Amino acid sequence: MYLNTKLEDFKGDIKVAFIGCGKFISMFLSQYNQLKKIKIDSIIDLKIDNAKKNCINSGLRNEQIKEINFANSLDEVIGRDIDIFIEATGNPIVGTVHADKIIRKKKHLILVNVEADVTCGKYLSDLAKQNNVICSMAYGDQPSLIMEQIEWAKLNGFSVICAGKGTKYHPTFEYSTPDTVWDHYGLSKERAEIDSGMNPKMFNSFVCGDKSAIEMCAVSNAANLKCPKNGLTFPPIGVYDIAKKLIPKTYGGLIDYEGQVEVISSIDKEKKDIPNDLRWGVYIVIKAKNQYVKNCFKDYGMVTDTSGNYSAIWRPYHYIGLELAQSIYSIALENKATGFTKYYNAEVASYAKKNLKAGERLDGEGGFCVRGKLINSKKSKEEKILPLGLTNGAIVKKDIKKDEVIKLTDIELDLPKEVIYARDYQYSLINLDETL
């Protein structure tokens, strides 16, 4: 809070490096010339020419681009004088290896790579604490913005009943692939891929529900909120009904627990837009703890349920990479994360999106082979369920039918030692003797 005021007194530069230069980072780059005291030292990308093109398209001048150190690997950059690394590859396995190396080098880290966060985030967060550095969520992504609202609520004495985001979801979208994504998303292929540089596989993960499961997993693990009993349900709810419907079933609502995550859809079962949708935004539901607070809700026109006990706040949009600077400044000026993993409550399970044959290679989130479902981590460990973050490149050992859950014993994995250690560490935190 009030970071801009603190920035006025800050001396020197905040030197940053990006790992991956896709859509999210291009959005940040488009704001770069308006940002004070942030200096891009390095950009690491497997396709350097494409990264430079993204810099130009985002408004950087040729002379600025010449001052940036471009490299193909983290090893070429890790020894440079850099304050904060931003991991934005979107690859959970590679991202975990990068994060482990950065943290052990005692450098601050922002994980745009929420996929790595939900796969190995508790390990990475604890590792960062041991090394006295920050491992932060990326402001602009919905999990960080939800955490901002949760922090506000708890700080001011409210109970958080439900927290989540909006999206455009329909049950038939769960089987969407990179070939069908744009019809569901609402953009033409040319507009999305050529004009805006949007990756069809990555954006398909938003459409098919993978990204919703991933982001709610991140919130559950950061805020100690429960998962719904049978995964996200995506009820079609407008903003003025959030406080009426996203309350426990025992009080006439739709959710299983007091204190859980849920995603709401901007379209109904007939795929029609609902009024006052929250497709691009985030929300929380809070509860009044006494009659006086209930009266205040009413006196000041706050939206509530019929009992007056529950109210909601929401933010209609998230600005993605356009507001990433908030995380950079928060770390540099206050040594604080904009959200981070504290618990290992939740996991994203892998289900077959189609009939899979023995020998087939899986292709990760948003692809053709698997889809993700939010579950609790205890169930994941007990039933040996394959996390979605480990599916890219995994080889199927036996035939698996469409919609079947995929077990760790069903596939062959060739994981880096850092990922194996992180997963073992997280599993060790779970006591299977406790009730699920």
Secondary structure, DSSP 4 states (H G I P E B T S, - for coil): --HHHHHHT--S-EEEEEE--SHHHHHHHHHGGG-SSEEEEEEE-S-HHHHHHHHHHTT--HHHHHHSEEESSGGGTTTS--SEEEE----HHHHHHHHHHHHHTT-EEEE--HHHHHHHHHHHHHHHHHTT--EEEPTTSHHHHHHHHHHHHHHTT-EEEEEEEEE---GGGGG--TTTHHHHHTS-HIIIIIIS---HHHHHHHHHSHHHHHHHHHHHHHHTPBPPTTS----B--GGGHHHHSSBGGGTSSBSSSSEEEEEESB-TTSPBPTT--TT-EEEEEE--SHHHHHHHHHTT--B-TTS-EEEEEES---GGGGTHHHHHHHHHH---SS------EEEEEEESS-B-TTPBP--TTSSSEEEEEEEHHHHHHTTBPBGGG-TT-EESS-B-TTPBPBGGGEE----HHHHHHHHHHHTT--TTS--
